[in-house]
Amino acid sequence: MSRSRGPDDFLDPRDSSVEGIRGPRHDHRPEPSREQGPGSAPQEVGRLGPSRTPEPTRPRSDELRKTFDIRGKTYRLRSSEIQTLSELGKFRAVGTKDLQEFAYQGDKARARADVQNLIRHDLIAEKKIPHPETSPRRLLTLSKQGHQFLTRTKRVPKNQALHHGFTKPREAHHDADLYRMYYTAAQKIESEGGRNLRVILDYEMKKRVYHDLVKLGPNRQSSADKKEIAERHGLQVVRGKIPLPDLRIEYETREGEMARVDLELATEHYRGRSLAEKVRAGFSIYAHAQDAAGLRRVLDQRELTAEIFSL
């Protein structure tokens, strides 16, 4: 697969405690990712996720495409197509139908036209991915060429990691589900005046936290040291572990202060202990509608109170 592999690429997304991490150094402070490349700067089309305004994501049907010359290749793209590239890079994989629903507000014809143009330019790839429990679904991912386009045109903030290429089917579907979860949470944040949203996937947090843990050496199991590291990254220690969310959203509040929310996508396969750890860590729990009732029963059995948001 084309995206860079990290040591945590083989971890089950449902088991994201840092106890099982083996990885290279990644600092906590936001910085360009290994995949992103140097010299990136904030893009004009805005924050993570398409704006709710018409300009970037709902272009006029007669909007002209601009020409870009990158490393001997010529691309003709609309602003909405560039925004779609950013979406795919930040989430690794996005369902074709979800992209139509959220990025294009249900305008399937316009979404298909943009996607087809991006595929013609070899900037993205679309593939039907088998699912172990449901029917296959079509997913989109950024290509290596698309990744180069975004970095060389400086279309994303330099502290936003980018990913390209399909992962294993199970992980690809999980990544696509995170995209839907993000939008569910982002709508609430924006309704309260939040802006400049940025996403941090679990892979990034695992590497940063493990970097700090490995520096402890023999003191790695020290409760006090582990608590200090957790607090440094805005996390908590639960039963001797540092649970990590599937997705963190950092944003600026209406008052101009920085804030964050940690999200976990739970499924019916979650063991009671794992779900309890995520709740005690303070994560917002999301689940597909068919899984939510069972997860609530698990929480009731453990006498835990937490809201489960349905996707």
N, C-alpha and C positions, 0 to 999 in steps of 0.2 A: 504493500500500500504506500501511497506517496507522501503522507504526512510524516514528519519526524517522529521517531519513537522515543518515548521516555520510559523509565523503569516502571512507572505506574500504569502503563498502557494495558497491562495484563490483569489489573485488579478488577474485580466485580464492582460496578458502580454502586451496588447496594451495600458494599462493605468498604466504606471509605474512612475507616479509622487510620490514623497515621502509624499505628503499631505495625502495619504490614508494608510500609513504604521502603523502597530502596531507590534512591535517586541522587542526581547531581545537585550542585549548588544552585539555588534560586533565592534571591533576596526578597524580603517582604515588601519593600517599597516598590511601587509601580515602576516598571521599566519595560523597554522593548523586549518582546519575547525572542527566543532563538529563531523562530520562524518568521518573525516580522521584518527583520532587517533594519539597518540604521536609517536615520534621516526622516522618519515619518513625522507628520504633523497633523493637527486636527483637520478634518475634512469639512468642506462647506456644507455638505448635505446633513451635517448634524450629528446627534448622539446615536448611541446604540439603538437599533430598532428604528423603523421609519417614523418620521414625524407624523403627528395626527393632522398636520396641515397638508393641503393638496400638492404643494410644490414638488417635494422630492419623490413621493410615492404614487401620486395620481396625476401624471403629466397630461397635458392636452394631447388629444389623439394626433394633432398635427405638429407636435413638438419635434424640432429637428435634432438629429443626433450630431454630437460633436465628434471631431476627429482627433485621435490620440496616436502618436507615433512612439512606440516603445520598443527599443532594441531591434529595430528593423521591421517591426510588425505594425500594421495600421489597424486601429479599432475605431468603429463608429458607434457611439453609445449615447443613450439618453441618461439623464440624471437618475431616473428610477432604476435603470439597469446597473448603474454604479452602486446605488444603494443596496440592490439585491446582492451584488458581489460582497459587500460588507456584511450583510446578514449571514450569508453562508460561511464566510470566514470566521466570524465570531462564535458560531454555534457548531461548527464542524459538519453537521448534517441538518437539513430542514426538509420536512415533508412538502411535496409539491402542492398539495391541497392546503396545507397550513400557510404556505407562502401566499397563496391566492387570498386566503381569508384575512390574514393580518396585514401583510405588507401592501396588498392591493385592494383591501376593503371589499373583497368578494368579486372584483372585476376580473373574471377568468380570462376573457379575451385579451385584455391588456397584459395580464401576467404571462399568458402563453406566448404572446408576441415577444415580450422581453426575454423570456427564458430561451426561446428558440434562437434569438439573435445572439445571446451569450454562448449558447452551445455551438453555433456556427463559428464563433470566434475562438472556440476552445478555451473559454474562460471558466466554464463550469461543466459539470458532468451530471447526468441524470441516470438513475438506475433503479430497477425494480428489485427491492431487497426482500428476501424471504423472512417471514416472522414465525417464531416457534409456536405461537399460540393463536394467531389470527391470520388473515389473508395477507399476502405480500403488499407492500405499498411502495410508491415511487418516492425516492428521496433525491435531493439535490446536494451537491457539495462543490466547493471551490476547487478548481484545478491548480496545478503548480503555476501555470501561466497566468491564471487569475490572481493568484497570490502575488506574483511578481508585478502585475499591473497595479494592484492596490498599494504596494510598498513604494514602487517607483513614482507613482502619481501622488503619494502622500495623502491618501484618501481616508485614513483612519487615525485617531489619536495615537501617539507613539507609545502610550502605556497600555494599549489594547492589544492583547495577543490575537494572532490570526492562525487558523488551521486550514489545511487543505487535504483532500483525499478521503476516501471512504475507509472506515475502520471495519472491524468484524461486525457481522449483521446485528448481533445482540447490542453492541455498543452504539452502532449507528442509529438503531431505533430509539435507544435511550437518549442519545443526543437530540434527536428530532423531537422527542417528547419534552425536553427541556425548553425548546423554543416556544412551544405552546404554554408551558408553565410561566416562562418569562413574561409573555404578553398578558397573561392573567394578572400577574403581580404588578406589572408596569402600569396598567390602566389605573390601578388604585393609587400608585405613587404619583402619577401625573395629575390625577383628579385632585390631589392634595397640594399641588403646586410644585412637585418635584421635577427636576430637569437635569440634563446632562447625565443621563443614565449610562453606566458602564457595567459590563458583565465580567465576572471572573468565574471560570469553570473550576470544578473540583481538581482537575489535573494541576492547575497552577498553584492552588493553595496547598496541595499535598507536597509539592516540591519545595515550596517556601518554608513550610512548617518542618519538614524533614531536615532541611538545611540547618535550621536552628537546633533541632534535636541532636543531630549527629555531632555538632560542636561540643555537646555536653560530655561526650566520651563516656567514661565509667559512671558518670552521674546522670545518665540518660533516664534512669528510672526514678530519680528524685522527684517526689511530689511537688516540692516547692519550686524547683527549676521548671518542671513541666507546666505548672500553673502560670509561671511568669511568661513562658513562651506562648501559651494559649492566649493570655491576655494581650500580648504584643500583637497577635493576629486577629484580635476581636473574637476569640473563641473561648470555650470552657472545657475544663477537665471533668469527665463523667466516668466514674468507676475506673479511674486510673488511665483512661484513654482520652484522646482529643478527637471527638467526632467532627467530621468535615461535611459541610453541606454539598449538595449537587451543584448549586449555583448561588453565587452572591451577586447582588445588585448594589453598586455604590452610586450615590446620586447627591445632588445639591438640593437642599430644601428651599422652600419659598423664602426663608429668612437668610439664605446664603450659606448655611452650615452644611458640612458634609455628614451624610448618614449612610446606613447600609441595612440590608435585610438579607438573611440567609434562608434559602429555600431548599426543601427536600422533596423529591418525587418518590412517594412510597407506593409499593405495589402489594398485591395479595401475598406475595412470596416473602414479605418481610417477617422475620421472627419477632416475637413479642419483645425480646430484650433489645434487639436492634432498633425497633421503633421507639421504645422507651428512652433509649440513649439519645435519639434525635430530638425527642420532645424535651427532655431535660436539658439539652444543649441550647434550647431556645429557638430552634428552627421553625419556620412556618412550613407546615406539612400540606402537600398537595397530592391528590390522587385522582385517577380516572373514576368516573361515576360508579362503575361496576365494582370497584375495589373499596370505595369509601366506607360502606356499611361494615364490611368485615374488619377494617382497620379500627373503626370506632369501637367495635366489640372488644378488640384486643386491648385498647386503652382502658375501657371500662373494667376489664378483668384485672388490670394492673392498677386500678384506681387512679388513673392519670386523667387530667383534664386538658384537652387541647382541641382547637378547631381544625378540622380537616377540610381544606378547600377543594372543591371538585373542579376538574378541568372540563 
